[in-house]
Amino acid sequence: MSSAALQGLASLAMAPTAESQNMAAQFVEQLKQSVDGWKICAEGFTSGTYHQSDHVKFFCLQVCEHYTKT
């Protein structure tokens, strides 16, 4: 998984369909289970690349929170 994966997450989270939103939620779960998922999200959150995307920032914080609790 790479930081480019967050770009796909941004487009999925913004999509108006329930299917796209479910795919985004599944992707977040994959990031939570990935060894480097928290690193990808922490970098995405702090880099400023997604400063306009509240959805991506929210998902990134969820992944980082999951990492700190496990």
C-alpha positions as CSV (number, residue, x, y, z in Angstrom):
1,M,0.0,0.0,0.0
2,S,1.2,3.5,-0.8
3,S,0.3,7.1,-0.1
4,A,-1.3,7.2,-3.6
5,A,-4.0,4.9,-2.1
6,L,-5.3,7.8,-0.1
7,Q,-6.2,9.6,-3.4
8,G,-8.5,6.7,-4.2
9,L,-10.0,7.0,-0.8
10,A,-10.7,10.6,-1.3
11,S,-12.7,10.0,-4.5
12,L,-14.6,7.1,-2.9
13,A,-15.5,9.0,0.2
14,M,-16.9,11.9,-1.8
15,A,-19.0,9.7,-4.1
16,P,-22.7,10.0,-3.6
17,T,-23.5,6.3,-3.8
18,A,-23.8,3.9,-0.9
19,E,-21.6,1.4,-2.8
20,S,-18.7,3.9,-3.1
21,Q,-19.0,4.8,0.6
22,N,-19.0,1.1,1.5
23,M,-15.9,0.6,-0.6
24,A,-14.3,3.5,1.3
25,A,-15.2,2.0,4.6
26,Q,-13.7,-1.4,3.5
27,F,-10.5,0.4,2.4
28,V,-10.2,2.1,5.8
29,E,-10.4,-1.4,7.4
30,Q,-7.7,-2.6,5.1
31,L,-5.5,0.3,6.2
32,K,-6.2,-0.5,9.8
33,Q,-5.0,-4.1,9.2
34,S,-2.0,-3.1,7.2
35,V,1.4,-3.0,8.9
36,D,2.2,0.4,7.4
37,G,-1.4,1.7,7.2
38,W,-0.9,4.1,10.1
39,K,2.3,5.4,8.6
40,I,0.6,6.1,5.3
41,C,-2.3,7.9,7.1
42,A,0.0,9.9,9.4
43,E,2.0,11.1,6.4
44,G,-1.2,11.9,4.4
45,F,-2.6,13.8,7.4
46,T,0.5,15.9,8.1
47,S,1.7,16.5,4.6
48,G,-1.0,19.0,3.8
49,T,-1.9,17.1,0.6
50,Y,-5.4,16.4,1.9
51,H,-6.0,19.6,3.9
52,Q,-9.1,20.3,1.8
53,S,-10.5,16.8,2.3
54,D,-12.2,16.4,5.6
55,H,-13.2,12.8,4.7
56,V,-9.6,11.7,4.2
57,K,-8.4,13.5,7.3
58,F,-11.2,11.8,9.3
59,F,-10.3,8.4,7.9
60,C,-6.6,8.9,8.5
61,L,-7.3,9.8,12.2
62,Q,-9.4,6.7,12.5
63,V,-6.6,4.5,11.3
64,C,-4.0,6.2,13.5
65,E,-6.4,5.8,16.5
66,H,-6.8,2.1,15.8
67,Y,-3.0,1.7,15.7
68,T,-2.5,3.4,19.1
69,K,-5.2,1.2,20.7
70,T,-3.8,-2.1,19.5
